[in-house]
Amino acid sequence: MRAFFTENIERIYSSFMLTLLCIVFLLNHSNQNSSQSMATLLLLLSPLMIIRKPSSNSLPFGLRYFIASSLALFAYSLMIFFHHAPSEIAWTSMRGLSFYLLAPVAVYILWYKPPSMQFIFWLTFSATLFSLYPVIKEYFGHGARGATSAHPIFWGNVCLTTGVVIFILSRDKQLKLRGKNLIGLIGLAMGLTASFWSQTRGGWLSIPIVLIALALFRVVKVRELLIASIILVVIFSTSEMLQKRLLATIETSNSGFHLDTSTQRRIDMWNVSIQAFEENYALGNGLDGFSRKIKELREKNEVKFYFEHAHNEVMEVLASRGIIGLVLLISLISGLLLTYWRHRKSTYAIAGLISTGQFLIYSTSEVFFSTKFTITYFLILQSLLLIACYKVNSHKSVPNEIS
């Protein structure tokens, strides 16, 4: 009787945690505030995983490395947080970086109850549907630039990534699903719509690179690559908004070429990051090192702007966590890329390679590996893809599949 009760508790808990994980992933595409609240709940409930019996199947090295590198990022950030005097910005940054603890949570949830190919496909497609909510709400409510999602840059790029992922998964020959190619195209179109609506130029830089990568990995044929390129050219030539956003990056005048305010400001911020980094090359200047350096320069009238973060992942990490922090971040990313490369015959590995590459591109203009919202999305997505890689390429039967 006791064993029956314990098994039911474990089954209910596992199902609840998997459901919560999926809800967080879906809400990432529609409302940042709601998704962060649910992600916090997911993290708070994760210690209860101790009630479960140990799995008879040990985690493969790629998953263990993913967990270890994520935990190392959290532990080092916590050390840096306590090494410097606390501040509001440091507290906010540490709260975001704490969500690297979701890596083991997401992996173990999915490892105990691995999703089927169909489940991952429909979850990803549903996420692209969720991405249309801010677009529709703002279009009919006369809103602009993804304000509903709380942060348009993060939201637009997250939706673009998921749109690309669902398109890649729709080309999986092992996925027996009628109309999957059309569904994949619809999902990609919805992801692109959210991205264009967000007016986030940094994300658009990844589009031509993704197209080339899809051709190199033979996800699309050369003919399809040409058709996609033509469609993008037509969209650009007929959209006044896209033209303004892209062409305004570099402005010309009698005195020569000038960068627009947004781009020039980023260059100015990176200069501040370098100055903060120079104060402590190894450990950085604290989780609030960038913002403190700006305040210091403002008091000297050397700069006239203020931002909390450097709007570039490398510059942010160097300013706040130094060379050691950057090495840890590179270790996480390179570990993912190497694992996916070893499984590159898998559709999920290709999706992992390209989505990780997109995050790297996004991080040239924002802090995608240092913010709670994007950390949560990235870890859940990569956990799904990693588990799928090992499941599809394994000859062992995997219990508890979701149908």
HELIX and SHEET records of a PDB file:
HELIX    1   1 ARG A    2  LEU A   27  1                                  26    
HELIX    2   2 GLN A   32  LEU A   45  1                                  14    
HELIX    3   3 SER A   46  ILE A   51  5                                   6    
HELIX    4   4 PHE A   61  HIS A   83  1                                  23    
HELIX    5   5 GLU A   88  LEU A   97  1                                  10    
HELIX    6   6 SER A   98  LEU A  101  5                                   4    
HELIX    7   7 LEU A  102  TYR A  112  1                                  11    
HELIX    8   8 MET A  117  PHE A  140  1                                  24    
HELIX    9   9 ALA A  147  SER A  149  5                                   3    
HELIX   10  10 PRO A  152  LEU A  169  1                                  18    
HELIX   11  11 LYS A  180  SER A  198  1                                  19    
HELIX   12  12 ARG A  201  TRP A  204  1                                   4    
HELIX   13  13 SER A  206  LEU A  216  1                                  11    
HELIX   14  14 VAL A  222  THR A  238  1                                  17    
HELIX   15  15 GLU A  240  LEU A  247  1                                   8    
HELIX   16  16 THR A  261  PHE A  277  1                                  17    
HELIX   17  17 GLY A  289  GLU A  299  1                                  11    
HELIX   18  18 GLU A  313  ARG A  342  1                                  30    
HELIX   19  19 THR A  347  TYR A  362  1                                  16    
HELIX   20  20 LYS A  372  ASN A  393  1                                  22    
SHEET    1   A 2 ILE A 250  SER A 253  0                                        
SHEET    2   A 2 GLY A 256  LEU A 259 -1                                        
END                                                                             
